[in-house]
């Protein structure tokens, strides 16, 4: 008995966007976007704190604490925000990739290797389901990460301005 075009999916399980979404949602790092806001902010603050600790010796070489304590704190904080920004970019790109895979009408996949790529046109029911997931599950995560990035950028700009003016 042949599968109907609406139920048959030639894409290997690990490359199906819905399965990729489930894996991403359950992964240690990318699940941060799905957590409650207070837990998300604690994780972001934790990364910023440790990143600041890591870059403090570099800042200390430029601004010794005994002569420039405020510049040391500002420059170390900026370095921590830079590393935090890299983490936020990675978080955003991972969710953005899954969003694109779910939203697209035609899905590129590989059957057994890089040399035999195929394209599968999603049936309308699958496309609607995937786009609902994007709208109600992934879009809020992307918006949260974007807003966090903008806040970090604004704080970094104010710290940089203060560092220049001192």
N, C-alpha and C positions, 0 to 999 in steps of 0.2 A: 504494500500500500504506500503510495507516494504522499509525502507531507504537502499540505497546502502552502501556498506562497506566504501566507500570513503567519504560519507557525515555524516553518523551516528557516533556520539561520545557518549559513555556511561558515560563519566566522568562528574560529576556535574559541572555546570558553574563556580562556585567559585574555582574549582581545575584545570580547564583547563589552561595550561601554557600560552596561548595567553592572557587570561583574567587576570591571575596573573601578567603577564608582563605589561598590561595596568594599573592595579591598582598600581603596583610599580612605574611606570613611572609618574603617577599622584599624588603620595603621597608626602607630604611636605618634608620629609627628603630625600628619595631616588631620588627625581627629581633633586637633586643637580648635580648628575652625568650627566644629560642631558642638563644642562644650558650652556650658553656661558662661555668661559674660564675665562673671567674677573670676572663675577658674581660668578663662582665656587671658584676662588681664594679669592674673598672677603669674602665668607662664611667660607672658611677654616681659613683665617686670623682672622676672627671674633671669631671663636671657640677657636683658639689658644690664642687670647688676653684675652677672658673671663676665659679660663681655667688657664691661668697664674695668673690672678687676684685672682682666687679662691685659688690657691696653694701658693700664696705669703706669707700669714701668717705662713704657715708651714715652708717655707724656711727662713723666718725672725727669727723663733725660733732657727734655726741652725746657721744662719749667720746674726747677727745684722747689720743693715744698717750703723751705725756709724763706725763699725770696718771692715766690709767686704762688701762694696757696690757692687763690681764686682761679688763676689761669690753669693751674694743674687740674683742679676739679672740673673746670669747663672743658678742657681739652680731653681729659680722660672720658668724660661723659659723652663728648662728641664721637670719640672713637668707639665707645660702646654702642652708640646709636647707629654708627655705620655698620657694625657687625649685626645689630638687630635688624637693620634694613635689609641686609642680605638674607637673613632668615625669613623676613616677611615676603621678600621677592620670591623665594623658593616656595613658600606656602601658597602664594598667589598663583604662581605658574603651574603648580600641580593641580589646583582646583580649576584653573582656566583651561588646561588641557582636557580634563574630563568634561568640562562644560562644552567645549568644542566638539568632542567625540559624541556626546549625547545629542547635541543640537543639529548636527549635520544630517542631511538627507541621504547622502551616499557615504558609506563607511569604507575606508581603505583598511585592508588587513593582509597579513602574510600567512600563507598556508603552512609552509615548512621552513622558510628562510627569507632573507632579504631579496632574493632574486625572483620570487614568484608572487608578487603582490597582486591582490585582486580587489575589486570594488563591489560592494553589496549595497543595493538600494533598499533602504528600510521600508517595510510596509507602513501604511498610514497609521495603523494602530500602534505599532512600535514607536514610530516617530512622535506621535502624540504623547505616549507614556513618557518617553525620554525628555520631551520638552516640558512636561509638567514637573518632572524631577528637577530640571534646570531652574524653572521658575520658582518653585517652592522650597527646594533644598539647597541648591548650589549658589544661586544668585545672592541670598542673604550672607552666605559665607564669604563670597567674593567682596561684597559690599563692606562687611566687617573688616576684612584684611585691608581693603583700600582706605577705609577711614582711619584705621590704625596707622597705616603708612603715612597718610597726610598729617596726622597728629604728631608722629615722630619727626616728620620733615619740618613742621612748624616749630617744634621745640628745638630741633637742631639748628634751625635758622636763627632763632632767638639766642641760643647759646653761642653760635658763631659770631653774631653781631656783638654780643657782650664781650667775647674774647678779643675781637678787633678793637673795640672801644676802650678796653683796659690798657 
